[in-house]
Amino acid sequence: MIKFLDLKKINKSFEPKLSKSIKRVIDSGWFLFGKENEFFEKEFSEYIGTKYCIGVASGLDALKLILRGYIELNYLSNGDEVIVPANTFFASVLAISENNLKPIFIEPDPKTFNIDPKLIESKITERTKAIMVVHLYGKNSINQEILDLIKKFNLILIEDNAQSTGCLYNKVRTGSIGHASGHSFYPGKNLGAIGDGGAVTTNDIKLAQVVKSLGNYGSFKKYENRYLGLNSRLDELQAAILRVKLKRLDIDNDKRAEIAKFYIKNISNNKIILPNYSSDHVWHLFVIRTYDRDALKKYLESFNIQTIVHYPIPPHKQSAYKEYNKLSFPITEKLSNDVLSLPMDPTLTKSDLNKVVSVINKY
Ligand SMILES: *Cc1c(COP(=O)(O)O)cnc(C)c1O
């Protein structure tokens, strides 16, 4: 079986370091707000290239806390509009709606799967206060057009960097370009924990302070609460694991890029549209498009090749968002019917890759 992502094998490749760091945390008797989180925040902010990093409990919380932080700082208020790509993962949109802000969906450019910058300006209103870009599948989504819009309309730029840890745009990391960025360390992400984890990065000290406080019940000082905050922390165990994995992230991302190059060079089947290769991409997912996606998925399964669909139902069509179900985003809806993610895992072997390619080419 060629797995879509073999977390057992990936974690094994970090041993004995992972087990040693787990033991170190257990032996320390200290599990929250300790040295591991402190070091991780420092190491991750240095890696991303921002002044501040706050470890939180998940990627969703990172995005939620950024928006909540801007609300507490009075940059955002109830009903303000936040522009977001229509084809993103549900969590990007949930972070917006949970804060009583209004998601304004924009279609992606099917060549990059990322928000189409040409479609943004006509959707900007008096209530538009922020753009949340999503570097979907690991592909950078920042470009000059978006930076110009941010300036022209004085908007807040938030990066959902959940799928693109380590990605470079013009020699700087995604996650350091916007006013604030949310990161996810969900086990399957490029930098994955052994449970949930996330982080906020920013250069804005005020936002950093508010986010840190909001994630700790809204307190700045123990047992004194300034905000109605929540409990959202990166625990010591996850921080210790992430410190080990961060050291090898660039090497692992290079391997992902090699795999993407290999697929692009060798897959040749006129029923399949391949993604374009670009260097501002960390290939969290390798997403192809095909007319009868479910048939291809079944065919690959019959050869023991596992694939996943990211994502079969776009946020505006989810039953949780009844109020948006009537909206129509034809590009997004078409993509959700056509996309299929091939195995993408830095531990895939040459023979695995050869098999995937030869099976697909015979489809
Ligand atoms: C994974 C993901 C999130 C949420 O991260 P969690 O850690 O699972 O909460 C948000 N946005 C995108 C684009 C993601 O892929």
The ligand as a MOL file (V3000), in Angstrom:
LIG
                    3D

  0  0  0     0  0            999 V3000
M  V30 BEGIN CTAB
M  V30 COUNTS 15 15 0 0 0
M  V30 BEGIN ATOM
M  V30 1 C -5.2560 22.7660 8.8200 0
M  V30 2 C -5.7980 24.0630 8.4200 0
M  V30 3 C -6.3490 24.9660 9.3280 0
M  V30 4 C -6.6680 24.6150 10.7540 0
M  V30 5 O -5.6360 24.0670 11.4670 0
M  V30 6 P -5.9440 23.0850 12.7060 0
M  V30 7 O -4.6120 22.9970 13.3950 0
M  V30 8 O -6.4090 21.7860 12.1440 0
M  V30 9 O -6.9740 23.7530 13.5470 0
M  V30 10 C -6.7080 26.2220 8.8760 0
M  V30 11 N -6.5670 26.5720 7.5880 0
M  V30 12 C -6.0690 25.7210 6.6720 0
M  V30 13 C -5.9240 26.1860 5.2600 0
M  V30 14 C -5.6860 24.4250 7.0410 0
M  V30 15 O -5.2120 23.5960 6.1230 0
M  V30 END ATOM
M  V30 BEGIN BOND
M  V30 1 1 1 2
M  V30 2 1 2 3
M  V30 3 2 2 14
M  V30 4 1 3 4
M  V30 5 2 3 10
M  V30 6 1 4 5
M  V30 7 1 5 6
M  V30 8 2 6 7
M  V30 9 1 6 8
M  V30 10 1 6 9
M  V30 11 1 10 11
M  V30 12 2 11 12
M  V30 13 1 12 13
M  V30 14 1 12 14
M  V30 15 1 14 15
M  V30 END BOND
M  V30 END CTAB
M  END
